[in-house]
């Protein structure tokens, strides 16, 4: 059981790394950037907005609201700080793949649904309401929902990986072997390196192509 769990965890990390590579390759301007492990797993910064994305990969797990509850509570806490003016306003995204259960989130998320399924929880037999603890009004929650996107029907591991390879082939006019064993592996090494940087300012990338084109011993463009 422990071995299978470890494998699933590793696949989850690589799923996030591949989504990070895709996000960078899909940037449309050198002024845009992707930041790793900052507000969320991946923060995408464009000229007009920032979207903080929480990435989850549970290929063997049925979706339940509890799986993303903590992520939404954390995002709402950050949103509260933006209302206070201590942090800039951003958008929030949850991107995940699950074995089944996606139909549980087919209905539109309104304020009541948000409160009931994502913001109410029990700890030591005491019921808490996260929005009340944050002193947020229904109008505040309505604004939060406008800034929140949830996709629990994300593609599975191998499909996303093939998408990365296909885009690398297109960008660099490369054969499949070169796209995977040079450009992808080089890109993955950079993602791994930057994701472990202690300083947040060192976990931002503007153009993965510049990294991937370099030989080992890359110089980094920030």
N, CA, C and O of each residue as an XYZ file, in Angstrom:
888
protein
N       0.828     -1.209      0.000
C       0.000      0.000      0.000
C       0.859      1.255      0.000
O       0.581      2.200     -0.738
N       1.913      1.270      0.832
C       2.779      2.442      0.916
C       3.478      2.703     -0.404
O       3.647      3.852     -0.810
N       3.890      1.615     -1.083
C       4.590      1.788     -2.349
C       3.675      2.403     -3.398
O       4.085      3.307     -4.125
N       2.433      1.916     -3.482
C       1.482      2.459     -4.445
C       1.190      3.916     -4.126
O       1.070      4.740     -5.033
N       1.073      4.243     -2.836
C       0.809      5.615     -2.435
C       1.949      6.531     -2.853
O       1.710      7.644     -3.320
N       3.183      6.073     -2.689
C       4.334      6.879     -3.074
C       4.346      7.130     -4.573
O       4.641      8.238     -5.020
N       4.025      6.102     -5.349
C       3.979      6.252     -6.803
C       2.931      7.285     -7.201
O       3.179      8.122     -8.070
N       1.768      7.227     -6.570
C       0.704      8.188     -6.877
C       1.137      9.604     -6.537
O       0.838     10.541     -7.277
N       1.843      9.764     -5.418
C       2.337     11.085     -5.023
C       3.333     11.622     -6.034
O       3.278     12.797     -6.398
N       4.239     10.773     -6.488
C       5.242     11.187     -7.475
C       4.564     11.590     -8.778
O       4.932     12.596     -9.384
N       3.576     10.811     -9.212
C       2.844     11.164    -10.428
C       2.147     12.514    -10.260
O       2.038     13.286    -11.212
N       1.681     12.790     -9.054
C       1.049     14.077     -8.796
C       2.011     15.231     -8.953
O       1.651     16.276     -9.496
N       3.249     15.049     -8.477
C       4.256     16.098     -8.635
C       4.596     16.311    -10.104
O       4.701     17.450    -10.558
N       4.769     15.219    -10.852
C       5.090     15.360    -12.262
C       3.914     15.951    -13.034
O       4.119     16.684    -14.002
N       2.701     15.646    -12.625
C       1.523     16.240    -13.252
C       1.548     17.749    -13.078
O       1.256     18.498    -14.011
N       1.900     18.190    -11.874
C       2.007     19.629    -11.621
C       3.146     20.242    -12.420
O       2.991     21.328    -12.978
N       4.287     19.567    -12.487
C       5.416     20.071    -13.271
C       5.029     20.218    -14.739
O       5.352     21.223    -15.372
N       4.334     19.212    -15.279
C       3.933     19.273    -16.688
C       2.936     20.408    -16.926
O       2.998     21.084    -17.953
N       2.018     20.617    -15.979
C       1.083     21.738    -16.112
C       1.833     23.059    -16.070
O       1.468     24.000    -16.774
N       2.876     23.140    -15.252
C       3.695     24.344    -15.196
C       4.369     24.604    -16.533
O       4.369     25.734    -17.021
N       4.944     23.566    -17.127
C       5.586     23.711    -18.440
C       4.573     24.171    -19.481
O       4.856     25.074    -20.269
N       3.396     23.556    -19.487
C       2.347     23.955    -20.419
C       1.964     25.420    -20.234
O       1.793     26.157    -21.205
N       1.833     25.827    -18.987
C       1.431     27.210    -18.694
C       2.461     28.197    -19.231
O       2.107     29.256    -19.748
N       3.733     27.843    -19.104
C       4.790     28.732    -19.600
C       4.800     28.759    -21.119
O       4.916     29.825    -21.724
N       4.682     27.609    -21.728
C       4.695     27.542    -23.188
C       3.498     28.273    -23.804
O       3.563     28.725    -24.947
N       2.411     28.384    -23.042
C       1.212     29.060    -23.545
C       1.200     30.561    -23.264
O       0.245     31.243    -23.633
N       2.236     31.085    -22.622
C       2.313     32.532    -22.441
C       2.406     33.218    -23.799
O       3.030     32.695    -24.723
N       1.793     34.368    -23.916
C       1.738     35.039    -25.218
C       2.658     36.242    -25.316
O       2.777     36.840    -26.385
N       3.314     36.612    -24.214
C       4.168     37.792    -24.221
C       5.335     37.591    -23.260
O       5.211     36.885    -22.259
N       6.464     38.213    -23.568
C       7.618     38.150    -22.674
C       7.373     38.899    -21.371
O       8.124     38.738    -20.408
N       6.318     39.723    -21.337
C       5.973     40.439    -20.114
C       5.172     39.553    -19.157
O       4.984     39.906    -17.993
N       4.698     38.398    -19.650
C       3.939     37.479    -18.811
C       4.894     36.488    -18.139
O       6.004     36.260    -18.619
N       4.449     35.906    -17.027
C       5.328     34.985    -16.309
C       4.520     33.948    -15.550
O       3.316     34.094    -15.342
N       5.217     32.901    -15.143
C       4.646     31.865    -14.286
C       5.510     31.769    -13.038
O       6.734     31.669    -13.128
N       4.875     31.798    -11.884
C       5.579     31.703    -10.611
C       5.216     30.380     -9.948
O       4.045     30.002     -9.910
N       6.210     29.681     -9.430
C       6.018     28.349     -8.860
C       5.974     28.419     -7.339
O       6.813     29.061     -6.706
N       4.965     27.737     -6.758
C       4.842     27.620     -5.303
C       4.892     28.986     -4.620
O       5.687     29.217     -3.709
N       4.025     29.878     -5.082
C       3.935     31.204     -4.457
C       2.582     31.309     -3.750
O       2.428     30.759     -2.659
N       1.598     31.998     -4.337
C       0.276     31.996     -3.715
C      -0.304     30.589     -3.720
O      -0.839     30.116     -2.718
N      -0.184     29.921     -4.888
C      -0.613     28.530     -5.019
C       0.475     27.759     -5.758
O       1.597     28.249     -5.890
N       0.155     26.553     -6.243
C       1.143     25.738     -6.941
C       1.735     26.483     -8.132
O       2.947     26.477     -8.347
N       0.851     27.128     -8.906
C       1.262     27.855    -10.101
C       0.527     29.181    -10.142
O      -0.703     29.202    -10.106
N       1.250     30.284    -10.216
C       0.649     31.607    -10.392
C       0.989     32.105    -11.792
O       2.162     32.216    -12.149
N      -0.034     32.404    -12.579
C       0.171     32.894    -13.940
C      -0.082     34.392    -13.954
O      -1.176     34.853    -13.627
N       0.934     35.141    -14.333
C       0.870     36.603    -14.298
C       0.890     37.162    -15.713
O       1.860     36.973    -16.447
N      -0.182     37.851    -16.096
C      -0.237     38.532    -17.380
C      -0.179     40.032    -17.144
O      -0.008     40.485    -16.012
N      -0.321     40.797    -18.217
C      -0.255     42.254    -18.080
C      -1.415     42.799    -17.259
O      -1.293     43.853    -16.635
N      -2.554     42.081    -17.254
C      -3.753     42.621    -16.622
C      -4.202     41.879    -15.365
O      -4.996     42.416    -14.594
N      -3.706     40.637    -15.137
C      -4.214     39.880    -13.991
C      -3.246     38.777    -13.572
O      -2.317     38.420    -14.297
N      -3.500     38.254    -12.375
C      -2.760     37.106    -11.852
C      -3.772     36.022    -11.497
O      -4.783     36.295    -10.850
N      -3.495     34.791    -11.921
C      -4.353     33.657    -11.573
C      -3.538     32.641    -10.789
O      -2.542     32.117    -11.286
N      -3.966     32.364     -9.556
C      -3.289     31.394     -8.699
C      -3.990     30.050     -8.839
O      -5.183     29.939     -8.556
N      -3.250     29.020     -9.277
C      -3.831     27.722     -9.590
C      -3.353     26.654     -8.616
O      -2.153     26.480     -8.406
N      -4.304     25.945     -8.028
C      -4.026     24.770     -7.200
C      -4.226     23.537     -8.082
O      -5.301     23.352     -8.654
N      -3.203     22.699     -8.194
C      -3.226     21.534     -9.076
C      -3.343     20.268     -8.241
O      -2.574     20.067     -7.301
N      -4.319     19.400     -8.587
C      -4.534     18.162     -7.850
C      -4.679     17.002     -8.826
O      -5.392     17.106     -9.823
N      -3.996     15.890     -8.532
C      -4.092     14.717     -9.397
C      -4.392     13.490     -8.546
O      -3.536     13.004     -7.808
N      -5.640     12.992     -8.664
C      -6.084     11.830     -7.911
C      -6.717     10.821     -8.869
O      -7.938     10.666     -8.907
N      -5.878     10.144     -9.634
C      -6.363      9.250    -10.687
C      -7.109      8.040    -10.133
O      -7.879      7.411    -10.859
N      -6.897      7.704     -8.869
C      -7.543      6.531     -8.284
C      -8.600      6.906     -7.261
O      -9.127      6.038     -6.566
N      -8.912      8.187     -7.163
C      -9.793      8.669     -6.100
C     -11.056      9.290     -6.678
O     -11.000     10.043     -7.651
N     -12.184      8.973     -6.077
C     -13.445      9.607     -6.451
C     -13.466     11.048     -5.945
O     -13.028     11.331     -4.830
N     -13.979     11.950     -6.773
C     -14.080     13.341     -6.335
C     -15.137     13.488     -5.251
O     -16.255     12.990     -5.384
N     -14.770     14.178     -4.175
C     -15.704     14.634     -3.156
C     -15.369     16.079     -2.831
O     -14.218     16.495     -2.965
N     -16.352     16.839     -2.410
C     -16.129     18.262     -2.134
C     -15.038     18.478     -1.089
O     -14.336     19.489     -1.114
N     -14.901     17.528     -0.175
C     -13.905     17.666      0.876
C     -12.476     17.701      0.334
O     -11.574     18.227      0.986
N     -12.269     17.134     -0.876
C     -10.923     17.075     -1.442
C     -10.390     18.465     -1.767
O      -9.186     18.705     -1.671
N     -11.276     19.379     -2.149
C     -10.831     20.727     -2.512
C     -11.267     21.779     -1.491
O     -11.039     22.972     -1.691
N     -11.889     21.341     -0.405
C     -12.399     22.284      0.599
C     -11.281     23.140      1.181
O     -11.412     24.362      1.246
N     -10.183     22.514      1.604
C      -9.097     23.281      2.220
C      -8.499     24.293      1.252
O      -8.140     25.401      1.649
N      -8.391     23.906     -0.029
C      -7.853     24.821     -1.035
C      -8.743     26.050     -1.175
O      -8.242     27.171     -1.263
N     -10.059     25.849     -1.198
C     -10.986     26.968     -1.335
C     -10.960     27.843     -0.085
O     -11.021     29.068     -0.189
N     -10.872     27.241      1.072
C     -10.773     28.024      2.313
C      -9.509     28.879      2.309
O      -9.537     30.044      2.706
N      -8.402     28.293      1.856
C      -7.148     29.052      1.785
C      -7.274     30.213      0.802
O      -6.813     31.320      1.080
N      -7.899     29.959     -0.346
C      -8.086     31.020     -1.341
C      -8.983     32.124     -0.794
O      -8.742     33.306     -1.037
N     -10.017     31.732     -0.055
C     -10.914     32.748      0.515
C     -10.184     33.591      1.555
O     -10.425     34.794      1.655
N      -9.303     32.977      2.323
C      -8.515     33.738      3.302
C      -7.628     34.755      2.596
O      -7.478     35.888      3.052
N      -7.041     34.334      1.471
C      -6.231     35.270      0.682
C      -7.116     36.389      0.133
O      -6.724     37.556      0.137
N      -8.313     36.029     -0.339
C      -9.257     37.015     -0.869
C      -9.605     38.053      0.185
O      -9.709     39.242     -0.118
N      -9.784     37.608      1.416
C     -10.077     38.524      2.524
C      -8.971     39.569      2.653
O      -9.248     40.745      2.888
N      -7.719     39.139      2.500
C      -6.596     40.074      2.592
C      -6.608     41.067      1.438
O      -6.180     42.210      1.601
N      -7.091     40.650      0.283
C      -7.169     41.599     -0.841
C      -8.234     42.654     -0.572
O      -8.080     43.806     -0.978
N      -9.309     42.274      0.108
C     -10.348     43.244      0.458
C      -9.823     44.268      1.453
O     -10.226     45.431      1.441
N      -8.919     43.819      2.310
C      -8.329     44.717      3.298
C      -7.241     45.592      2.694
O      -6.771     46.533      3.333
N      -6.839     45.282      1.464
C      -5.821     46.079      0.788
C      -4.402     45.676      1.111
O      -3.457     46.348      0.696
N      -4.231     44.571      1.857
C      -2.878     44.148      2.206
C      -2.235     43.298      1.115
O      -1.020     43.104      1.111
N      -3.051     42.789      0.190
C      -2.535     42.031     -0.954
C      -3.319     42.432     -2.194
O      -4.488     42.800     -2.086
N      -2.696     42.368     -3.380
C      -3.409     42.738     -4.605
C      -4.457     41.697     -4.984
O      -4.313     40.513     -4.680
N      -5.509     42.156     -5.648
C      -6.573     41.245     -6.072
C      -6.074     40.326     -7.193
O      -5.368     40.761     -8.103
N      -6.455     39.047     -7.106
C      -6.077     38.070     -8.121
C      -7.276     37.176     -8.427
O      -8.331     37.302     -7.806
N      -7.101     36.273     -9.391
C      -8.087     35.245     -9.685
C      -7.584     33.916     -9.134
O      -6.387     33.736     -8.912
N      -8.520     32.982     -8.916
C      -8.184     31.699     -8.300
C      -8.680     30.558     -9.188
O      -9.747     30.640     -9.798
N      -7.884     29.498     -9.245
C      -8.237     28.362    -10.091
C      -7.871     27.054     -9.405
O      -6.795     26.933     -8.819
N      -8.772     26.073     -9.479
C      -8.493     24.718     -9.020
C      -8.578     23.808    -10.241
O      -9.596     23.768    -10.931
N      -7.507     23.087    -10.491
C      -7.376     22.258    -11.685
C      -7.051     20.844    -11.235
O      -5.997     20.615    -10.641
N      -7.945     19.881    -11.510
C      -7.704     18.551    -10.979
C      -8.258     17.429    -11.820
O      -9.196     17.613    -12.596
N      -7.659     16.255    -11.654
C      -8.104     15.036    -12.322
C      -8.468     14.005    -11.262
O      -7.718     13.787    -10.310
N      -9.630     13.372    -11.435
C     -10.126     12.387    -10.479
C     -10.642     11.167    -11.231
O     -10.956     11.247    -12.419
N     -10.728     10.042    -10.535
C     -11.171      8.804    -11.171
C     -12.650      8.857    -11.533
O     -13.064      8.313    -12.557
N     -13.439      9.507    -10.698
C     -14.887      9.550    -10.897
C     -15.467     10.640     -9.991
O     -14.737     11.333     -9.282
N     -16.783     10.772    -10.031
C     -17.470     11.679     -9.119
C     -17.598     13.109     -9.587
O     -18.089     13.964     -8.850
N     -17.154     13.385    -10.829
C     -17.181     14.769    -11.319
C     -18.601     15.342    -11.397
O     -18.791     16.556    -11.333
N     -19.591     14.457    -11.535
C     -20.972     14.927    -11.646
C     -21.449     15.621    -10.373
O     -22.450     16.337    -10.400
N     -20.750     15.419     -9.264
C     -21.136     16.060     -8.012
C     -20.974     17.574     -8.064
O     -21.523     18.297     -7.233
N     -20.214     18.044     -9.050
C     -19.993     19.485     -9.167
C     -20.566     20.026    -10.478
O     -20.150     21.078    -10.962
N     -21.522     19.296    -11.040
C     -22.112     19.727    -12.305
C     -22.998     20.952    -12.131
O     -23.099     21.778    -13.039
N     -23.641     21.078    -10.972
C     -24.506     22.233    -10.767
C     -23.670     23.486    -10.501
O     -22.532     23.410    -10.038
N     -24.261     24.623    -10.804
C     -23.557     25.891    -10.609
C     -23.297     26.136     -9.125
O     -24.151     25.877     -8.277
N     -22.113     26.634     -8.836
C     -21.767     26.941     -7.448
C     -22.298     28.321     -7.107
O     -21.796     29.327     -7.611
N     -23.312     28.373     -6.254
C     -23.810     29.656     -5.776
C     -23.346     29.861     -4.337
O     -22.600     29.041     -3.802
N     -23.777     30.931     -3.722
C     -23.304     31.260     -2.377
C     -23.674     30.179     -1.369
O     -22.856     29.807     -0.528
N     -24.906     29.673     -1.448
C     -25.337     28.649     -0.502
C     -24.519     27.373     -0.671
O     -24.121     26.753      0.315
N     -24.268     26.982     -1.916
C     -23.461     25.790     -2.190
C     -22.046     25.991     -1.647
O     -21.478     25.088     -1.033
N     -21.488     27.164     -1.873
C     -20.150     27.483     -1.380
C     -20.089     27.365      0.138
O     -19.174     26.749      0.684
N     -21.051     27.947      0.803
C     -21.063     27.906      2.265
C     -21.212     26.478      2.786
O     -20.485     26.061      3.688
N     -22.150     25.738      2.217
C     -22.481     24.411      2.731
C     -21.373     23.398      2.504
O     -21.010     22.651      3.413
N     -20.834     23.373      1.286
C     -19.920     22.289      0.909
C     -18.441     22.633      1.054
O     -17.605     21.735      1.144
N     -18.110     23.922      1.078
C     -16.695     24.289      1.074
C     -16.253     25.121      2.279
O     -15.074     25.107      2.635
N     -17.173     25.837      2.903
C     -16.770     26.757      3.960
C     -17.220     26.337      5.353
O     -16.843     26.965      6.342
N     -18.022     25.283      5.438
C     -18.489     24.777      6.726
C     -17.753     23.482      7.047
O     -17.671     22.584      6.209
N     -17.225     23.391      8.247
C     -16.481     22.187      8.622
C     -16.609     21.949     10.124
O     -16.956     22.848     10.889
N     -16.319     20.713     10.519
C     -16.426     20.326     11.922
C     -15.063     19.900     12.444
O     -14.346     19.135     11.799
N     -14.719     20.403     13.615
C     -13.455     20.055     14.259
C     -13.718     19.833     15.734
O     -14.213     20.718     16.431
N     -13.379     18.632     16.203
C     -13.603     18.258     17.600
C     -15.060     18.506     17.999
O     -15.357     19.062     19.056
N     -15.960     18.068     17.102
C     -17.415     18.113     17.311
C     -17.982     19.527     17.354
O     -19.127     19.727     17.759
N     -17.185     20.504     16.937
C     -17.666     21.895     16.859
C     -17.736     22.291     15.395
O     -16.792     22.055     14.641
N     -18.851     22.895     14.986
C     -19.042     23.319     13.606
C     -18.556     24.753     13.421
O     -18.894     25.649     14.194
N     -17.753     24.945     12.372
C     -17.203     26.263     12.066
C     -17.673     26.699     10.672
O     -17.941     25.871      9.802
N     -17.765     27.996     10.491
C     -18.126     28.579      9.200
C     -17.010     29.550      8.818
O     -16.884     30.632      9.392
N     -16.219     29.149      7.855
C     -15.008     29.907      7.536
C     -15.326     31.337      7.107
O     -14.597     32.265      7.458
N     -16.398     31.522      6.359
C     -16.760     32.867      5.904
C     -17.168     33.758      7.071
O     -16.929     34.965      7.051
N     -17.785     33.160      8.087
C     -18.143     33.949      9.265
C     -16.904     34.308     10.080
O     -16.793     35.416     10.603
N     -15.988     33.372     10.179
C     -14.738     33.652     10.888
C     -13.978     34.807     10.225
O     -13.319     35.601     10.896
N     -14.085     34.883      8.898
C     -13.411     35.951      8.149
C     -14.250     37.225      8.079
O     -13.796     38.249      7.569
N     -15.489     37.153      8.601
C     -16.415     38.296      8.601
C     -16.691     38.790      7.182
O     -16.643     39.987      6.897
N     -16.979     37.833      6.305
C     -17.289     38.160      4.918
C     -18.797     38.151      4.702
O     -19.501     37.299      5.243
N     -19.288     39.095      3.916
C     -20.703     39.191      3.601
C     -21.023     38.352      2.370
O     -20.122     37.861      1.690
N     -22.320     38.192      2.091
C     -22.727     37.483      0.875
C     -22.218     38.197     -0.371
O     -21.869     37.554     -1.361
N     -22.177     39.522     -0.322
C     -21.651     40.287     -1.456
C     -20.169     39.973     -1.666
O     -19.705     39.860     -2.800
N     -19.441     39.835     -0.574
C     -18.026     39.462     -0.670
C     -17.884     38.079     -1.303
O     -17.042     37.872     -2.177
N     -18.713     37.138     -0.856
C     -18.642     35.777     -1.388
C     -19.020     35.749     -2.864
O     -18.462     34.971     -3.637
N     -19.958     36.591     -3.250
C     -20.333     36.675     -4.667
C     -19.153     37.156     -5.497
O     -18.913     36.642     -6.589
N     -18.429     38.120     -4.999
C     -17.240     38.616     -5.698
C     -16.164     37.532     -5.757
O     -15.481     37.386     -6.771
N     -16.015     36.779     -4.679
C     -15.042     35.684     -4.669
C     -15.374     34.645     -5.732
O     -14.488     34.178     -6.448
N     -16.642     34.285     -5.834
C     -17.046     33.285     -6.822
C     -16.762     33.752     -8.254
O     -16.462     32.936     -9.125
N     -16.856     35.048     -8.491
C     -16.541     35.583     -9.823
C     -15.055     35.421    -10.140
O     -14.656     35.408    -11.305
N     -14.250     35.299     -9.096
C     -12.807     35.186     -9.274
C     -12.315     33.735     -9.194
O     -11.118     33.476     -9.320
N     -13.233     32.800     -8.987
C     -12.874     31.400     -8.793
C     -13.314     30.542     -9.976
O     -14.462     30.609    -10.416
N     -12.382     29.733    -10.484
C     -12.683     28.757    -11.527
C     -12.284     27.373    -11.035
O     -11.181     27.186    -10.520
N     -13.186     26.400    -11.193
C     -12.898     25.027    -10.770
C     -13.056     24.093    -11.957
O     -14.116     24.042    -12.581
N     -12.000     23.358    -12.265
C     -12.034     22.347    -13.321
C     -11.610     21.013    -12.714
O     -10.424     20.788    -12.471
N     -12.578     20.126    -12.469
C     -12.259     18.814    -11.911
C     -12.327     17.736    -12.994
O     -12.354     16.543    -12.692
N     -12.355     18.164    -14.249
C     -12.349     17.232    -15.387
C     -11.074     17.415    -16.211
O     -11.087     17.261    -17.432
N      -9.984     17.742    -15.538
C      -8.708     17.913    -16.236
C      -8.264     16.573    -16.840
O      -8.666     15.506    -16.377
N      -7.433     16.652    -17.878
C      -6.993     15.450    -18.582
C      -6.112     14.591    -17.674
O      -5.566     15.072    -16.681
N      -5.986     13.325    -18.028
C      -5.178     12.427    -17.202
C      -3.689     12.592    -17.506
O      -3.301     13.309    -18.428
N      -2.881     11.924    -16.723
C      -1.424     12.101    -16.701
C      -0.786     11.999    -18.086
O      -0.103     12.927    -18.521
N      -0.999     10.885    -18.780
C      -0.328     10.655    -20.060
C      -0.821     11.604    -21.147
O      -0.051     12.009    -22.018
N      -2.098     11.957    -21.097
C      -2.641     12.892    -22.091
C      -1.987     14.260    -21.953
O      -1.625     14.880    -22.953
N      -1.836     14.731    -20.720
C      -1.192     16.027    -20.518
C       0.272     15.983    -20.943
O       0.778     16.931    -21.543
N       0.956     14.876    -20.628
C       2.357     14.735    -21.026
C       2.499     14.791    -22.543
O       3.400     15.454    -23.056
N       1.617     14.100    -23.265
C       1.689     14.113    -24.726
C       1.423     15.520    -25.264
O       1.997     15.916    -26.278
N       0.559     16.270    -24.591
C       0.303     17.646    -25.002
C       1.559     18.498    -24.872
O       1.855     19.317    -25.742
N       2.297     18.302    -23.781
C       3.556     19.020    -23.597
C       4.524     18.687    -24.729
O       5.116     19.585    -25.328
N       4.685     17.399    -25.021
C       5.621     16.974    -26.073
C       5.201     17.528    -27.423
O       6.047     17.974    -28.199
N       3.908     17.506    -27.715
C       3.415     18.017    -28.997
C       3.720     19.504    -29.158
O       4.123     19.943    -30.235
N       3.531     20.272    -28.097
C       3.801     21.709    -28.178
C       5.295     21.965    -28.340
O       5.695     22.842    -29.105
N       6.117     21.207    -27.627
C       7.566     21.350    -27.777
C       8.004     21.005    -29.196
O       8.879     21.673    -29.748
N       7.413     19.978    -29.791
C       7.727     19.640    -31.182
C       7.390     20.800    -32.112
O       8.152     21.127    -33.022
N       6.236     21.415    -31.865
C       5.799     22.512    -32.728
C       6.689     23.737    -32.569
O       7.114     24.331    -33.560
N       6.972     24.115    -31.331
C       7.758     25.323    -31.084
C       9.167     25.205    -31.650
O       9.682     26.146    -32.253
N       9.789     24.041    -31.451
C      11.185     23.881    -31.838
C      11.375     23.117    -33.142
O      12.497     22.815    -33.549
N      10.224     22.805    -33.802
C      10.295     22.035    -35.053
C      11.154     20.785    -34.837
O      12.037     20.473    -35.636
N      10.873     20.086    -33.747
C      11.707     18.967    -33.317
C      11.030     17.630    -33.592
O       9.806     17.548    -33.691
N      11.830     16.603    -33.712
C      11.331     15.245    -33.800
C      10.858     14.807    -32.413
O      11.274     15.385    -31.408
N       9.991     13.791    -32.350
C       9.495     13.342    -31.040
C      10.601     12.998    -30.056
O      10.494     13.324    -28.873
N      11.663     12.345    -30.520
C      12.749     11.963    -29.622
C      13.416     13.195    -29.018
O      13.650     13.244    -27.811
N      13.722     14.192    -29.852
C      14.379     15.406    -29.354
C      13.451     16.193    -28.437
O      13.889     16.744    -27.427
N      12.163     16.246    -28.791
C      11.211     16.980    -27.966
C      11.148     16.401    -26.564
O      11.083     17.145    -25.586
N      11.168     15.070    -26.458
C      11.044     14.436    -25.147
C      12.365     14.374    -24.401
O      12.428     14.729    -23.224
N      13.423     13.927    -25.069
C      14.657     13.621    -24.346
C      15.620     14.800    -24.255
O      16.586     14.747    -23.494
N      15.374     15.850    -25.010
C      16.199     17.049    -24.830
C      15.365     18.195    -24.278
O      15.593     18.644    -23.155
N      14.393     18.677    -25.062
C      13.645     19.862    -24.651
C      12.820     19.616    -23.393
O      12.839     20.440    -22.478
N      12.100     18.502    -23.330
C      11.274     18.236    -22.150
C      12.141     17.988    -20.922
O      11.903     18.573    -19.866
N      13.134     17.135    -21.053
C      13.979     16.838    -19.893
C      14.717     18.069    -19.387
O      14.883     18.246    -18.180
N      15.160     18.920    -20.310
C      15.832     20.154    -19.912
C      14.854     21.095    -19.210
O      15.195     21.723    -18.207
N      13.634     21.184    -19.746
C      12.606     22.020    -19.126
C      12.254     21.508    -17.739
O      12.102     22.293    -16.802
N      12.125     20.196    -17.607
C      11.779     19.595    -16.326
C      12.855     19.872    -15.281
O      12.550     20.122    -14.115
N      14.112     19.825    -15.707
C      15.214     20.102    -14.783
C      15.148     21.526    -14.260
O      15.431     21.777    -13.088
N      14.774     22.460    -15.127
C      14.659     23.862    -14.708
C      13.500     24.038    -13.726
O      13.638     24.728    -12.715
N      12.351     23.410    -14.027
C      11.198     23.488    -13.127
C      11.572     22.946    -11.748
O      11.261     23.560    -10.727
N      12.232     21.806    -11.728
C      12.637     21.200    -10.461
C      13.581     22.125     -9.700
O      13.458     22.289     -8.487
N      14.522     22.726    -10.421
C      15.498     23.604     -9.778
C      14.844     24.837     -9.179
O      15.106     25.193     -8.030
N      13.988     25.491     -9.967
C      13.388     26.740     -9.496
C      12.352     26.506     -8.402
O      12.156     27.361     -7.539
N      11.684     25.344     -8.434
C      10.659     25.076     -7.431
C      11.243     24.913     -6.040
O      10.513     24.987     -5.052
N      12.540     24.693     -5.947
C      13.189     24.535     -4.644
C      13.939     25.783     -4.203
O      14.592     25.771     -3.159
N      13.858     26.861     -4.980
C      14.489     28.120     -4.585
C      13.800     28.674     -3.331
O      12.572     28.693     -3.254
N      14.575     29.113     -2.373
C      14.002     29.629     -1.122
C      13.284     30.960     -1.313
O      12.216     31.179     -0.741
N      13.864     31.846     -2.115
C      13.291     33.179     -2.312
C      12.210     33.150     -3.388
O      12.423     32.605     -4.471
N      11.055     33.734     -3.091
C       9.940     33.727     -4.039
C      10.311     34.383     -5.357
O       9.877     33.928     -6.416
N      11.114     35.454     -5.311
C      11.473     36.160     -6.542
C      12.279     35.274     -7.491
O      12.368     35.565     -8.683
N      12.866     34.195     -6.970
C      13.659     33.293     -7.796
C      12.848     32.119     -8.334
O      13.397     31.212     -8.959
N      11.529     32.141     -8.085
C      10.684     31.056     -8.565
C       9.753     31.529     -9.678
O       8.662     30.989     -9.857
N      10.194     32.538    -10.421
C       9.402     33.093    -11.512
C      10.099     32.854    -12.835
O      11.313     33.023    -12.946
N       9.315     32.454    -13.857
C       9.862     32.218    -15.189
C       9.041     32.966    -16.223
O       7.812     32.993    -16.159
N       9.734     33.570    -17.175
C       9.045     34.317    -18.215
C       9.005     33.575    -19.534
O       8.061     33.750    -20.304
N      10.000     32.754    -19.816
C      10.014     32.096    -21.108
C      10.817     30.802    -21.026
O      12.048     30.805    -21.058
N      10.089     29.706    -20.920
C      10.740     28.412    -20.795
C      11.570     28.081    -22.027
O      12.576     27.377    -21.930
N      11.153     28.585    -23.185
C      11.881     28.284    -24.422
C      13.346     28.685    -24.306
O      14.224     27.985    -24.811
N      13.612     29.800    -23.647
C      14.992     30.265    -23.521
C      15.819     29.278    -22.699
O      17.000     29.066    -22.977
N      15.192     28.674    -21.685
C      15.901     27.674    -20.898
C      16.165     26.429    -21.738
O      17.286     25.926    -21.806
N      15.107     25.950    -22.369
C      15.187     24.668    -23.042
C      16.164     24.684    -24.206
O      16.721     23.644    -24.556
N      16.380     25.840    -24.809
C      17.302     25.927    -25.942
C      18.758     25.836    -25.512
O      19.620     25.479    -26.314
N      19.043     26.159    -24.240
C      20.419     26.162    -23.774
C      20.936     24.755    -23.548
O      20.159     23.830    -23.312
N      22.236     24.598    -23.620
C      22.874     23.341    -23.275
C      22.852     23.178    -21.763
O      22.603     24.147    -21.046
N      23.109     21.968    -21.262
C      23.230     21.800    -19.804
C      24.212     22.820    -19.235
O      25.225     23.138    -19.858
N      23.895     23.331    -18.039
C      24.651     24.462    -17.511
C      24.003     25.725    -17.997
O      24.671     26.679    -18.397
N      22.626     25.717    -17.954
C      21.822     26.783    -18.530
C      22.054     28.110    -17.800
O      22.333     28.126    -16.601
N      21.938     29.204    -18.525
C      21.823     30.505    -17.877
C      20.342     30.827    -17.798
O      19.603     30.529    -18.736
N      19.890     31.424    -16.711
C      18.466     31.629    -16.525
C      18.087     33.065    -16.889
O      18.769     34.027    -16.536
N      16.988     33.164    -17.598
C      16.405     34.463    -17.934
C      15.200     34.686    -17.058
O      14.267     33.883    -17.078
N      15.193     35.762    -16.286
C      14.053     36.056    -15.417
C      13.403     37.355    -15.894
O      12.416     37.803    -15.309
